[in-house]
Amino acid sequence: MTFEEFGEFIGSEEGAAPKVVPPGTPPPSAIIGAALARIDGPLKTTGTARYAADYNFPGLVYAVPVRASVASGKISNIDSSAAERMPGVLLVMHHGNIMPLYRNASGGRNSEARPAFEDETVSYWGQYVAAVIAETFEQAQAAAAAVRVNYEPANFNVSPVLSDTLPPEGQPGGPQVLSHRGDTDAAFASAAVQVDEVYVTPAETHNPMEMHATVAVWDGKKYTLYETSQGVMNHRTVLAQVLGEPKENVEVISRFIGSGFGGKLFPWPHSAIAAAASRKLNRPVKLTLNRKMMFSNSGHRPRTQQRMRLGATADGKLLSLQQDYRNHTSFGDDIRENCGEATPFLYSTANLKVTSALVRRNVGTPTPMRGPGAVPGLFALESAMDELAIKLKMDPVQLRISLDTLTDEEKNKPFSSRHLKECLQVGADRFGWSKRTPEVGSMRKGDLILGWGVAAASWGANRGLCEASLSLQSDGTARLSCGTQDIGTGTYTVIAQMVSDKTGIPVDKISVVLGSSSLPPGPTSGGSTATSTIIPAVIDAANAATKVVLTVASNTKGSPFKGTEAASLAFTSGRVHAKDQPASSGVPYGEILKLANLASANGDGKSGGLGADPKARDYSTHSFGAQFVEVEWDPGIARLRVSRVVSVVDGGRILNMRTAKNQMEGAIVMGVGMGLFEETIYDQRNGHAINDNFADYIVPTIADAPQIDVHFLDIPDVVINEYGARGIGEIGMAGVAPAITAAVYHATGVRVRKVPVRIEDLLGAKYSDA
């Protein structure tokens, strides 16, 4: 297999911006940036890939949780006598008989601070109150339904309106100032043009194809947990503390994950329930969540309510920007949705303030969902920017370009790489923005009214700690191991590409081993940071391993390079050769290892966090993008759909064009879901998430997917890592919802400030008829 077979070079493209390559950037190669198919694709399409729930062991038994049917109160009695007499039932586990489970206080992050069955308090509908373990799943399910739980109910609150009275700003429980410069009140009051509106985003539930599951095996000394986890190392750290065990007594395995969207970042209580049951019974235990459980027991994006105040001069200079946001959280955990993540640096203004407050509700604990903080925050910011552009009678693209800045005014640092202006310009060109007429309802396609909208996007770029090991084996293959995981984004593939790039070994001869906490510590797959974190460790490991080969070549009897200084040798295309000679003149490295009677040459590598990198300290690191959206409004049948999206992203160098576009397309469709469909609704009578199924919780289908054009500027950010690659999994969703509502306004004249957009919002539209 040659490099040409991996995919074409990513070169200049018609309508594309010219490539800007910073000094010191390594030259491109045929493998880095290629549209390479996933190396794990055949395993998935043939059913060979094993997900957590696919693991079965001799003596395996099944656990089914019993969930609370009240949203607040205390358990007064659990009657499990009938369940315990049912066929196949081995154990009914609850607060009164579970082994000690502890809170996590040092290292790692748990989803819920309270361990399962810690006490008899219930704080949300669906909370686990017991678990039945039986020989078969059907027996466990039937017995769980026979467990009778009596409660002393208490008042509860699942109101979607987040206008609760709170203590004053800065006081405990009151709004906290997260960012502040200048005098926003005075600047806003003096502004000739003002926007002062409230924007609302809904509670959304992660609905990955693969639901949560744990298979727990206790062998008398050690726990092995087969998990749906986006972070095997963090999962091990947390579960060791919860179970009261040293880390070496817990191993977490997640070889394949059917997406997570953030819901699988941190351990949920079901993992410890399965582990405790396995220890009590000394048998393997499988616990799988059903779709209904996913709506109460494994997190959600919290509802947000955001007041935006923008003040500008008549010619569009932004004088003041203030964002005051609230999000709901549970009664047991303080989960802050960082809606102000992008606000302090996206646009230039001397006066800025961001405040945040938590509002408690009787719901399960929220957790990060794709683009946490920035995605709902940008809905408010970018919607307000669109309203400002209309009041100013300015083109919304030109307004954003006029407010662009190359300095992070929050940190007073330059950006390591910021090309938002180019994203807007290239996106406008690819979308055909120059043909837009600004009057509401003025654009038509037959009987359809078209609306065009735009929004900017941003997401933080970071790099964490990572270790990796590379083994160059005497049979000409290579094995790279790292304790990270592939959550469906293509991590297996891009790692193989990096190893191939550094060694010249074909991808089909490279084995990538991930998904176990027994491997060298790797990063959690979240925040779009896994790839940028892994890169330095893989490069370091490859350099170390090839150095071993060159040293062996210079010292081994029978080697054509015996007696030659290792520094004068090179490792290219999997061959050892003199630096002043072509690779074709060299010897395959496997032959060198065989001459030395070595099974392999091994190298270890490490990545340091970005904060510890002296080169990075002086920069602000982020990705940027622009979303252009077209909607079609059919007033005759009251039908609204997103018909077209153009997304331009400044995400650093793209390592694999195919997997990158796949990530962007999926994120854009999720953005359509946020803008038009998704909302978790809690029943005011009992606190139950009433639309806890795919019949009532609406997600976009193929019929709802628009025509999507994704374009990457592909400009390396060499501050982040050697390849200049940043994460892109989340920025694809950022900005989509506000671009949709901007387009809806352009088509109908209705300004929707609370998503998802509903048809009833548009039935009274001024421009609803021809």
C-alpha positions in Angstrom: 0.0 0.0 0.0 1.5 3.3 -1.1 0.8 6.8 0.4 -1.0 7.7 -2.8 -3.6 5.0 -2.0 -4.3 6.7 1.3 -5.9 9.7 -0.4 -5.1 12.7 -2.5 -3.1 15.7 -1.2 -5.3 18.4 0.2 -4.3 21.2 -2.1 -5.7 24.5 -3.2 -9.4 24.3 -3.8 -11.6 26.5 -6.0 -13.0 29.4 -3.9 -10.6 28.6 -1.1 -8.6 31.1 0.9 -4.8 31.0 0.2 -3.0 28.8 2.6 -1.0 30.6 5.3 1.8 28.5 6.7 3.5 29.9 9.9 7.3 29.8 10.0 8.7 26.6 11.6 5.7 24.5 10.4 6.9 21.0 9.3 6.2 20.4 5.6 3.1 18.5 4.7 3.2 14.8 3.9 1.0 12.6 1.8 -0.4 10.9 4.9 -1.1 13.9 7.1 -4.2 15.5 5.8 -5.2 12.6 3.6 -8.8 11.5 3.4 -7.9 8.1 4.9 -10.7 5.6 5.6 -11.0 4.6 9.3 -8.7 1.7 10.1 -11.3 0.4 12.5 -14.1 0.6 9.9 -14.0 -3.1 8.9 -14.3 -4.2 12.5 -17.4 -2.1 13.0 -19.1 -3.0 9.7 -18.5 -6.7 10.3 -19.7 -6.7 13.9 -16.3 -7.7 15.1 -15.8 -4.6 17.3 -16.9 -5.3 20.8 -18.7 -2.6 22.8 -19.1 -2.7 26.6 -22.4 -4.6 26.5 -21.0 -7.2 24.1 -18.8 -8.7 26.7 -20.0 -12.0 28.2 -18.3 -14.3 30.7 -19.0 -17.7 32.3 -21.4 -17.2 35.2 -22.5 -13.8 34.0 -25.6 -12.4 35.7 -27.7 -9.3 35.1 -28.5 -6.2 37.1 -31.6 -4.0 36.6 -31.9 -0.8 38.6 -35.1 0.2 40.5 -35.7 4.0 40.0 -37.5 6.5 42.2 -41.1 7.4 41.2 -41.0 10.7 43.1 -38.8 13.8 42.4 -38.1 14.7 46.0 -38.5 13.0 49.4 -37.3 10.2 51.5 -37.5 6.4 51.2 -39.6 5.2 54.1 -39.5 1.5 53.2 -38.3 -0.9 50.5 -40.2 -4.2 50.3 -38.2 -6.6 48.2 -39.6 -9.8 49.6 -41.7 -10.7 46.5 -38.8 -9.9 44.2 -36.4 -12.1 46.2 -38.8 -15.1 45.8 -38.9 -14.8 42.1 -37.1 -17.4 39.9 -33.4 -16.6 39.2 -33.1 -13.7 41.6 -29.8 -13.6 43.4 -29.8 -10.3 45.2 -31.8 -7.1 45.8 -29.3 -4.4 46.6 -30.2 -1.1 48.3 -29.0 1.4 50.9 -29.4 -1.1 53.7 -27.2 -3.9 52.3 -24.8 -2.5 49.7 -21.1 -2.6 50.4 -19.5 0.8 51.4 -19.2 3.2 48.4 -17.3 6.4 49.0 -17.2 9.9 47.6 -14.5 11.0 45.3 -12.3 13.7 46.9 -8.8 13.5 45.4 -8.2 13.3 41.6 -10.5 12.5 38.8 -14.0 13.7 38.2 -17.3 11.9 39.0 -20.6 12.7 37.4 -22.5 12.8 40.7 -20.9 13.5 44.0 -23.3 11.3 45.8 -22.5 7.6 45.4 -25.3 5.1 44.6 -27.6 4.3 47.6 -25.6 6.6 50.0 -28.7 7.5 51.9 -32.5 7.4 51.7 -32.9 10.8 50.2 -34.4 11.2 46.7 -33.7 14.4 44.8 -34.9 13.6 41.3 -37.3 11.3 39.5 -35.6 8.2 38.3 -32.8 8.2 40.9 -31.5 4.7 41.6 -33.0 3.4 44.9 -32.3 -0.3 44.5 -31.0 -2.9 42.0 -32.0 -6.5 41.3 -29.4 -9.0 40.2 -30.7 -12.3 38.6 -29.5 -15.1 36.4 -31.1 -13.6 33.2 -32.0 -10.1 32.1 -35.7 -11.0 31.9 -35.7 -12.4 35.4 -33.9 -9.2 36.7 -36.3 -7.0 34.9 -39.4 -8.7 36.2 -38.1 -8.7 39.7 -37.2 -5.0 39.6 -40.8 -4.3 38.7 -41.9 -6.3 41.8 -39.8 -4.2 44.3 -42.1 -1.9 46.2 -40.7 1.4 47.5 -42.6 3.7 49.8 -41.7 7.4 50.0 -42.3 10.4 52.2 -42.7 12.8 49.3 -41.5 16.4 49.5 -42.1 19.5 47.4 -40.1 19.6 44.2 -39.3 22.1 41.4 -38.7 21.3 37.8 -39.9 24.6 36.4 -38.3 25.6 33.1 -38.4 29.3 34.1 -35.1 30.2 35.6 -36.2 33.5 37.2 -35.8 32.5 40.9 -34.9 35.2 43.3 -31.2 34.9 44.2 -28.9 36.6 46.7 -27.1 39.7 45.4 -24.2 39.6 43.0 -21.1 38.1 44.5 -22.9 36.6 47.5 -23.0 32.8 48.1 -25.8 31.5 45.8 -25.9 34.8 43.9 -24.6 35.7 40.5 -20.8 35.4 40.3 -18.7 37.7 38.1 -16.6 35.6 35.7 -15.2 38.3 33.5 -15.1 42.1 33.8 -13.4 45.1 32.2 -14.4 48.7 31.9 -17.8 50.1 32.9 -20.5 48.3 31.1 -23.4 50.1 32.8 -22.2 53.6 31.8 -21.1 52.5 28.3 -24.5 50.8 27.6 -26.4 53.8 28.8 -24.4 56.1 26.5 -24.9 53.9 23.4 -26.8 55.2 20.5 -28.0 51.7 19.6 -28.9 49.1 22.2 -30.0 45.5 22.3 -31.3 44.2 25.7 -33.0 40.8 25.3 -33.2 37.4 27.0 -32.4 34.1 25.2 -33.2 30.6 26.3 -31.7 27.3 25.4 -33.4 24.0 26.4 -32.4 21.0 28.5 -31.1 18.5 25.9 -30.4 14.9 26.5 -27.4 13.0 25.0 -28.7 10.3 22.8 -25.8 8.3 21.4 -26.5 5.2 19.5 -24.8 3.1 22.1 -26.4 3.4 25.5 -24.5 3.3 28.8 -23.4 -0.1 30.0 -21.0 -1.7 32.5 -19.8 -5.3 32.7 -18.0 -5.7 36.0 -15.8 -8.7 36.9 -14.4 -9.2 40.4 -11.8 -12.0 40.5 -11.2 -11.8 44.3 -8.4 -9.3 44.0 -9.1 -6.9 41.2 -12.1 -5.3 39.4 -12.1 -5.3 35.6 -14.8 -2.9 34.3 -15.9 -3.0 30.6 -17.3 0.4 30.2 -18.9 3.0 27.9 -16.4 5.6 28.9 -14.8 8.7 27.2 -12.0 8.5 29.7 -10.6 5.2 30.9 -7.9 6.7 33.0 -10.3 9.1 34.8 -12.8 6.3 35.2 -10.2 4.1 36.9 -9.2 6.9 39.2 -12.7 7.7 40.3 -13.9 4.1 40.7 -10.9 3.2 42.7 -11.9 5.9 45.2 -15.6 5.0 45.1 -14.8 1.3 45.7 -12.1 2.0 48.3 -9.4 0.3 46.3 -5.9 1.2 45.2 -5.7 2.1 41.5 -3.8 -1.0 40.6 -6.9 -3.1 41.7 -9.1 -1.5 39.1 -8.9 -1.8 35.3 -11.2 0.0 32.9 -11.6 -1.2 29.3 -13.4 0.7 26.5 -12.1 -0.5 23.2 -15.0 0.9 21.1 -17.7 3.5 22.0 -20.8 4.2 20.0 -20.4 8.0 20.6 -20.9 9.8 23.9 -21.3 13.6 23.1 -20.0 14.2 26.7 -22.5 12.0 28.5 -19.8 9.3 28.9 -17.0 11.6 30.1 -17.3 10.8 33.8 -18.5 7.7 35.7 -22.2 7.5 36.6 -23.6 5.6 39.6 -24.5 2.5 37.6 -20.8 1.6 37.2 -20.3 1.3 40.9 -23.6 -0.6 41.4 -22.4 -3.2 38.9 -19.0 -3.4 40.6 -20.5 -3.8 44.1 -22.8 -6.5 42.9 -20.0 -8.4 41.3 -18.0 -8.4 44.5 -21.0 -9.4 46.7 -21.9 -12.3 44.4 -18.3 -13.1 43.1 -19.8 -13.3 39.6 -19.5 -11.1 36.5 -22.4 -8.6 36.4 -23.8 -6.8 33.4 -25.8 -3.6 33.9 -27.2 -1.8 30.8 -29.3 1.4 30.7 -32.3 1.5 28.5 -33.3 4.6 26.5 -35.7 5.9 29.3 -32.9 5.7 31.9 -30.7 7.8 29.6 -33.1 10.7 30.2 -32.7 10.8 34.0 -29.5 8.8 35.0 -26.7 9.8 32.7 -26.8 13.6 32.4 -28.1 16.3 30.1 -27.3 19.8 28.8 -28.8 22.1 31.4 -31.4 24.7 30.5 -30.0 28.2 30.2 -31.5 31.7 30.4 -29.2 34.5 29.2 -29.8 38.3 29.3 -27.6 40.0 26.7 -27.0 43.8 26.7 -25.1 45.2 23.7 -24.5 48.9 23.2 -23.0 50.3 20.0 -22.3 53.6 18.3 -24.4 54.5 15.2 -21.6 53.3 13.0 -21.3 49.9 14.7 -18.5 50.3 17.2 -19.2 47.9 20.1 -19.2 50.0 23.3 -20.5 47.5 25.8 -21.2 43.8 26.1 -22.8 42.3 29.1 -24.0 38.7 29.5 -25.9 37.5 32.6 -26.7 33.9 32.4 -28.3 31.2 34.6 -28.4 27.5 34.2 -30.2 24.9 36.2 -28.3 22.3 38.1 -29.2 19.5 40.5 -29.6 19.7 44.3 -26.5 17.6 44.8 -24.0 19.1 42.4 -22.8 22.5 41.3 -22.6 22.2 37.5 -22.0 25.5 35.8 -22.6 25.7 32.1 -19.8 28.0 30.9 -22.0 30.2 28.6 -19.4 33.0 28.8 -16.6 30.9 27.4 -16.3 32.8 24.1 -17.9 36.1 25.1 -14.8 37.9 26.5 -12.6 37.6 23.4 -14.8 37.0 20.3 -15.4 40.7 19.5 -13.4 43.9 20.4 -15.0 46.0 23.1 -13.5 48.0 26.0 -16.4 47.4 28.3 -17.5 43.8 29.1 -19.0 41.8 31.9 -20.1 38.2 32.3 -22.0 36.9 35.3 -23.3 33.4 36.1 -25.7 31.9 38.5 -27.0 28.4 39.3 -30.6 27.6 39.8 -31.5 24.3 41.6 -34.0 21.9 40.2 -35.1 18.4 41.0 -33.4 16.9 38.0 -30.5 14.5 37.6 -27.1 16.1 37.5 -26.2 17.9 34.3 -23.0 17.1 32.4 -21.1 18.4 29.4 -22.8 18.0 26.1 -21.0 18.6 22.8 -19.8 22.2 22.9 -20.7 22.7 26.6 -20.9 26.4 27.5 -19.8 27.9 24.2 -22.7 26.4 22.2 -25.6 27.7 24.3 -23.6 30.9 25.1 -23.0 31.6 21.4 -26.7 31.2 20.8 -27.3 34.2 23.0 -24.3 36.2 21.9 -24.7 35.6 18.1 -28.5 36.1 18.2 -27.9 39.5 19.9 -25.3 40.4 17.3 -27.8 39.7 14.6 -30.3 41.9 16.3 -27.7 44.6 16.6 -26.8 44.4 12.9 -30.5 44.9 12.0 -30.8 47.9 14.3 -27.6 49.4 12.8 -28.9 48.5 9.2 -25.5 46.8 8.7 -24.8 43.5 6.9 -24.3 40.9 9.7 -21.2 39.5 8.1 -19.6 43.0 7.8 -20.5 43.9 11.4 -18.7 40.9 12.7 -15.6 41.5 10.5 -15.5 45.1 11.7 -15.4 43.9 15.3 -12.7 41.3 14.7 -9.6 41.5 16.8 -6.3 39.6 16.8 -5.8 40.2 20.6 -7.6 38.4 23.3 -8.8 41.5 25.2 -9.6 39.4 28.2 -6.1 38.1 28.7 -4.3 40.8 26.8 -2.5 38.2 24.7 -2.3 37.6 21.0 -4.1 34.6 19.6 -1.8 31.7 18.6 -3.8 31.6 15.4 -7.1 33.5 14.7 -8.7 33.6 11.2 -12.3 34.4 12.0 -12.3 37.1 9.4 -11.2 34.7 6.7 -13.8 32.2 7.8 -16.5 34.9 7.4 -15.1 36.0 4.0 -14.7 32.5 2.6 -18.0 31.3 4.0 -19.8 34.3 2.4 -18.2 33.5 -0.9 -19.1 29.8 -0.8 -22.6 30.5 0.4 -23.3 33.3 -2.2 -24.0 35.8 0.5 -23.6 38.7 -2.0 -27.0 37.7 -3.5 -28.8 38.2 -0.2 -31.4 40.9 -0.1 -31.8 42.2 3.5 -35.5 42.8 3.6 -37.5 40.3 5.5 -39.4 37.8 3.3 -37.8 39.2 0.1 -36.1 36.0 -1.1 -38.1 33.3 -2.9 -37.7 29.9 -4.5 -41.0 29.1 -6.1 -43.6 29.1 -3.3 -41.0 28.9 -0.6 -39.7 31.9 1.3 -35.9 31.7 1.9 -34.1 33.0 4.9 -30.3 33.4 5.2 -28.5 33.7 8.5 -24.9 33.8 9.8 -23.2 33.3 13.1 -19.6 33.1 14.2 -18.2 30.1 16.1 -15.4 29.6 18.6 -14.1 26.8 20.8 -11.1 26.6 23.1 -7.9 24.8 22.0 -5.9 23.0 24.6 -3.4 20.3 25.2 -3.1 18.0 28.3 -0.9 15.3 29.6 -0.3 12.1 27.7 2.0 9.1 27.4 2.4 6.7 24.5 4.6 3.7 23.7 5.7 2.7 20.2 7.1 -0.7 19.4 8.9 -1.2 16.0 8.8 -5.0 15.6 11.2 -7.2 13.7 8.5 -8.4 11.3 8.2 -4.9 9.9 5.1 -3.9 11.8 4.6 -1.3 14.5 2.4 -1.1 17.6 1.4 2.1 19.3 -0.3 2.0 22.7 -1.9 4.7 24.7 -4.5 4.8 27.4 -6.9 7.1 25.6 -9.9 5.8 23.6 -11.7 6.3 20.3 -15.3 7.5 20.8 -16.1 7.2 17.1 -14.1 10.3 16.0 -11.3 8.4 14.3 -8.6 8.4 16.9 -7.3 5.0 15.9 -6.8 6.3 12.4 -5.1 9.6 13.0 -2.7 7.9 15.4 -1.8 5.4 12.7 -1.3 8.3 10.3 1.1 10.0 12.7 3.1 6.9 13.2 3.2 6.3 9.5 4.3 9.9 8.8 7.2 9.7 11.3 8.4 6.2 10.3 7.3 5.6 6.8 5.7 2.3 7.8 2.4 1.8 5.9 -0.8 2.2 7.9 -1.9 -1.3 7.2 1.2 -2.5 9.2 0.5 -0.3 12.2 -1.5 -1.6 15.1 -3.0 1.0 17.4 -4.0 -0.2 20.9 -6.3 2.1 22.9 -9.1 1.8 25.4 -7.6 0.3 28.6 -6.4 2.0 31.8 -3.5 -0.6 31.9 -1.9 1.3 29.0 0.4 4.4 29.3 -1.9 7.2 30.6 -3.8 9.0 27.9 -6.3 11.9 27.8 -10.1 11.9 28.2 -11.9 12.3 24.9 -13.6 15.5 25.6 -13.3 19.2 24.9 -11.9 18.6 21.5 -8.4 18.1 23.1 -7.6 14.4 22.7 -5.9 14.6 19.3 -3.8 17.7 20.1 -2.8 16.1 23.4 -1.8 12.8 21.8 0.3 14.3 19.0 3.5 15.3 21.0 3.5 11.9 22.8 3.2 9.9 19.6 5.9 12.0 17.9 8.2 11.7 20.9 7.7 7.9 21.0 8.4 7.6 17.3 11.6 9.6 17.6 12.7 7.5 20.6 12.0 4.2 18.9 13.7 5.1 15.6 16.7 6.3 17.6 17.0 2.9 19.1 16.9 1.3 15.6 19.7 3.6 14.4 21.8 2.9 17.4 21.4 -0.8 16.9 22.2 -0.5 13.2 25.5 1.3 14.1 26.5 -1.3 16.7 25.3 -4.7 15.5 27.6 -7.3 13.9 26.6 -8.0 10.3 24.8 -4.6 9.9 26.0 -2.7 6.8 26.2 0.3 9.1 28.4 -1.3 11.8 30.8 1.3 13.0 28.9 4.2 11.5 27.9 7.0 13.8 24.2 6.7 14.5 23.9 10.5 14.0 24.8 10.0 10.4 22.0 7.6 9.8 18.3 8.3 8.9 15.1 6.3 9.3 12.9 6.8 6.2 10.1 4.8 4.7 10.7 2.1 7.3 14.4 1.7 6.2 17.7 2.6 7.7 20.0 4.5 5.4 22.9 7.0 5.4 21.6 10.6 5.6 23.4 11.5 2.4 21.8 8.6 0.5 18.2 7.9 -0.6 16.0 5.7 1.5 15.9 3.1 -1.3 19.6 2.5 -0.7 18.9 1.4 2.9 17.9 -1.7 4.8 14.4 -2.5 6.2 14.6 -1.8 9.9 13.2 -5.3 10.6 16.3 -6.9 9.1 18.5 -4.7 11.4 16.5 -5.9 14.5 16.8 -9.6 13.4 20.5 -9.2 13.0 20.7 -8.0 16.6 18.3 -10.8 17.8 15.8 -8.2 18.9 12.0 -8.7 18.9 11.4 -5.0 18.8 12.8 -1.5 19.3 10.7 0.5 21.8 10.2 4.2 22.4 8.2 6.0 25.0 6.8 9.6 24.6 5.1 12.2 26.7 3.0 15.3 26.2 3.0 18.1 28.6 0.1 20.4 29.2 -0.2 23.6 27.3 -0.1 25.6 30.4 3.4 24.3 31.2 4.7 25.1 27.7 6.8 28.3 27.8 6.1 28.8 24.1 2.3 28.7 24.7 2.1 30.9 27.8 2.1 34.1 25.8 -0.8 33.2 23.6 -4.5 32.7 23.7 -5.5 29.4 22.0 -8.8 28.9 20.3 -10.4 27.6 17.1 -12.9 29.8 15.1 -15.5 29.4 12.4 -18.4 30.8 10.6 -21.8 29.1 10.0 -24.0 30.2 7.1 -27.6 28.8 7.1 -30.5 28.8 4.6 -34.0 27.9 5.8 -37.0 27.3 3.6 -40.4 28.5 5.0 -43.5 27.2 3.3 -46.4 29.3 4.6 -49.0 27.2 2.8 -48.4 24.2 5.0 -46.5 25.9 7.8 -43.3 23.9 7.1 -39.8 25.1 8.1 -36.6 23.2 7.3 -32.9 24.0 7.1 -32.0 23.4 3.5 -28.4 24.4 3.3 -25.4 25.0 5.6 -21.9 26.3 4.7 -19.4 25.9 7.5 -15.9 27.3 7.4 -13.5 26.4 10.2 -10.2 27.6 11.3 -9.2 24.5 13.3 -5.5 24.3 12.6 -4.0 21.7 10.4 -6.4 18.9 9.5 -4.9 15.5 10.0 -7.6 13.4 8.2 -9.9 15.3 5.9 -12.5 12.5 5.8 -12.9 12.0 9.6 -12.7 15.7 10.1 -15.6 16.4 7.7 -17.5 13.6 9.2 -17.2 15.2 12.6 -18.3 18.6 11.3 -21.3 17.2 9.5 -22.4 15.3 12.6 -22.0 18.4 14.7 -24.0 20.5 12.2 -26.9 18.1 12.2 -26.8 18.2 16.1 -27.0 22.0 15.7 -30.1 21.6 13.6 -31.5 19.4 16.4 -30.8 22.2 18.9 -32.3 24.8 16.7 -35.4 23.1 15.6 -36.2 19.9 17.5 -34.6 18.9 20.8 -35.9 19.7 24.3 -36.2 17.5 27.3 -39.5 18.3 29.1 -40.1 17.6 32.7 -43.6 16.9 33.9 -44.6 19.6 36.4 -46.8 17.0 38.2 -44.1 14.5 39.1 -40.7 15.6 37.8 -40.6 12.8 35.2 -38.9 13.5 31.8 -42.1 12.9 29.9 -40.5 12.7 26.4 -38.0 10.0 27.4 -38.1 8.1 24.1 -37.3 8.6 20.4 -41.0 8.9 19.6 -41.4 12.1 21.7 -37.8 13.4 22.0 -37.3 14.5 18.4 -33.8 14.4 16.8 -33.0 15.1 13.2 -33.3 12.3 10.8 -31.8 12.0 7.3 -34.9 13.8 6.0 -34.0 16.8 8.2 -30.3 16.9 7.2 -29.5 19.9 5.0 -27.1 20.1 2.2 -23.8 20.6 4.0 -20.6 22.2 2.6 -17.7 22.0 5.1 -14.5 23.8 4.4 -11.3 24.0 6.5 -8.8 26.8 6.2 -6.2 24.2 7.2 -3.8 26.8 8.7 -1.4 25.1 11.2 -1.2 26.4 14.8 2.3 25.6 15.7 1.9 26.8 19.3 -0.4 23.9 20.0 1.8 21.0 18.7 4.2 20.2 15.9 1.5 19.4 13.4 -0.4 22.6 14.2 -3.7 20.6 14.7 -6.5 21.7 17.0 -9.6 19.8 18.0 -12.7 20.2 15.8 -15.4 17.9 17.3 -17.3 20.7 19.0 -16.8 23.9 17.0 -19.0 22.4 14.2 -22.1 22.7 16.5 -21.2 26.2 17.7 -23.1 28.9 16.0 -25.5 26.7 14.1 -28.6 27.4 16.2 -28.2 31.3 16.1 -27.6 31.1 12.4 -30.9 29.2 12.1 -32.9 31.7 14.1 -31.3 34.6 12.2 -32.4 32.9 9.0 -35.9 32.3 10.4 -36.2 36.0 11.1 -35.0 36.9 7.6 -37.6 34.6 6.1 -40.6 35.3 8.5 -40.0 38.5 10.5 -40.3 36.5 13.7 -37.4 36.8 16.1 -37.2 33.5 18.1 -35.2 33.9 21.2 -36.0 30.5 22.8 -35.0 27.4 21.0 -36.1 25.0 19.6 -38.0 27.0 17.1 -41.6 25.8 17.0 -44.1 26.1 14.2 -46.5 27.8 16.6 -43.9 30.5 16.9 -44.3 31.2 13.2 -48.0 30.8 12.6 -48.6 34.5 13.1 -45.6 35.5 11.0 -45.9 38.9 9.2 -44.4 37.3 6.1 -46.2 34.0 6.2 -48.0 34.5 2.9 -47.0 35.5 -0.6 
